[in-house]
């Protein structure tokens, strides 16, 4: 096969991935604009229509996600992970079915309801799943792409999808390398960077309010390194706690939602809306509106009690199968956990420690230190802070591996294996949880 044919096939794939991510970015932007209408801890009044929209969209989401659109719930990357270690043909076919383009179409209305309701998840996993689905679909039609194995194709597409969605090809390559792929090296990294780069040229800047347009000054004197270490340990434990609470909650709610879908839809809508009202909207979405000011070094960007709604919102949203991941949720949890207590420090020190907190919480939860550090760096944009963030992320990942137990993705892969798909259905059993 001529190398030019493969290059042209990858070019087409990159274009399609970049264009396909545009609706996801637009929906994410809509969610943040709606959240911006809430007081966000300022003490102002809440428009009743906002609360009503959150309640109705949440109730409809649950009814559909645990009813006719069940195959579309969850983040969608379980199939990519399952492909990397599929032990037999049936398992591989189930993983491929979960990554079919029809699954992405079923996820789209759920994603729209997620952002209308302000469910507390980010678009990272759905963006990666969309990229994997597109590249796998092209592989069945373009002979040059068939040089890539199925697992490698899914991992490349997943990394490129995330890279295009967040306009950060290197971030997508790190995600594929550290989280998605069983294969390493040039055959993974080069195509992922190429597809992510092409997709970035076509995707938009919508849906990224935490990303700094002008990177803040970041400086941490040696005298504050013990404080940075303490923040790293505390936030790593917070990330561990997030996952350890999420796994049993998701199992319990899944059982109730299957047996009593309508009553649980109403109860979930009431609980999520009350949490939003009590927090003035801080619990909504993936926390980017709180994370951005913290990474910029703003003085007390959120109230001291913000960590509670920023913990409860993602727990409930992910447990009911909202299509998203816990990446931004964990970063924002760390940022709001420490930022209110750093007001006496200069801006550049607040920004540095907020980045440490975000990376440590994220890495403690996900245990992918390079990817976690690069994500925080991508959002903050300050190269001088990268060594500190990398160190914090590595320490937090070690703590997560030491005491964290099973990861969120590992639990979902195990659930997918335990419940094979029924004949004639699209999906991977309980893997649709995430």
Residue, then its C-alpha position, 0 to 999 in steps of 0.5 A: x500500500x502506497x504511503x500516500x494513500x494512507x496519508x490521504x486517508x488520515x487527512x480525510x479522517x482528521x477532517x471528519x473528526x474535526x467537523x464532527x466535534x463541532x456539535x459537541x462543542x456547541x452543546x457544551x458552550x450552551x450549557x456554560x452560557x445557561x450556567x452563567x445565568x445562575x448566581x454562582x455563589x454570589x447570593x443573587x436570586x435564581x430565575x425560576x425558569x432556570x431551575x425548571x429547565x434543570x429539573x425537566x431536562x434531568x427527568x427526561x434524560x433519566x427516562x430516556x437514558x434508562x429507557x429507549x436510549x439506554x445504549x447511548x448513556x455513559x461516556x462511551x470509551x469502554x469499548x475502546x478499552x475493551x478492544x485493547x484486551x478483548x480475549x475472544x470474538x464475541x467480546x470484540x464484537x460487543x466492543x465494536x458494537x458499542x463504538x458504532x456510529x449509531x451509538x453516537x447518534x443515540x448519545x447525541x440527544x442525551x448529550x443535549x439534555x445533559x447540557x440543558x440540565x447542567x449535569x455535572x460532566x465534561x465532554x472529554x469521553x464522548x469526544x474521544x468515543x466519537x473520534x474512535x467511532x469515526x475512524x473505525x467506520x472509515x476503516x471498513x471503507x478505506x483499504x489503507x486504514x486496514x493496515x491499522x489493527x482494530x485496537x490501534x484504530x480505536x485508540x488513535x481515533x479516541x485520542x484524536x477526538x479528544x485532541x480535536x475537541x480541546x484543540x490540543x493534539x499533544x493532549x490527545x496523543x498523551x490520552x491515547x498513550x497513557x489511557x486508551x492503547x495497549x500499543x505504544x510507540x510511533x504507530x500510535x503517537x504519529x497518527x494521533x498527533x496528525x489526526x488531532x492536529x487536522x481536527x484542531x484546524x476545523x474545530x471551534x474554541x467553544x465550550x472551554x471557559x477554563x482555558x486561559x486566553x492570556x496565560x497567568x504568571x506562575x511562580x512558586x518560591x522554594x519556601x512554599x514547596x512544603x505547602x505545595x506537597x501538602x496540597x498534592x497529598x490532600x487533593x490526591x486523596x480527594x480524587x481517590x475519594x471521588x472514585x471510591x464514592x462513585x463506584x458503589x453509588x453508580x451500582x446502587x443507582x443503576x439497580x434502582x433505575x432499572x427497576x423503577x425508572x420513572x420514580x427515580x427520574x423524578x427523584x433524581x431531577x428533584x435532587x439535582x435541582x435542589x443541589x443547584x438551587x442550594x449552591x447557586x448553580x456551582x454544582x452544575x456542569x463540569x466545574x470549568x466556570x470555577x476552574x478557570x478563575x482559580x487557574x488564573x490566580x483569582x482571589x477567592x473565586x468560589x466560596x469555601x463551601x464550593x467543594x461539597x456541591x462540586x463533589x455531589x454534582x459529579x457523583x450524581x451525574x456520573x452515577x445516572x449515566x450522563x454522557x461525560x467523564x470526570x476529568x474536568x470535574x476532578x480538576x475543578x474539585x481540587x481547584x475549589x478545595x484550595x483556592x478560597x484559602x490562598x487569598x493572602x498569597x500573590x496572584x502568581x502563587x495562587x495560580x501555581x497552587x491552584x494548578x497543583x491542586x487541579x492536577x493532583x485531584x485529577x491524577x489521584x482519580x485517574x492515575x495517568x500522570x502525564x495526561x493529567x499534567x498536560x491537561x492542566x497545562x493546556x488549560x493554564x497555558x503557562x510553561x513555567x508551571x509545568x514542572x511543578x504540575x508534572x511532579x504533583x501529578x506523579x505523586x498523586x498518581x502513586x497515591x491513587x495506585x496505592x490506596x485508590x482501588x479499582x479505577x472508574x474505567x476498570x470497573x466499567x470494563x469489568x462490568x462490560x465483560x460480565x454482561x454480554x450484549x443481547x442478540x440484536x442489540x447495540x451495546x456492551x451491557x453495563x458498559x453504557x454506564x460510562 
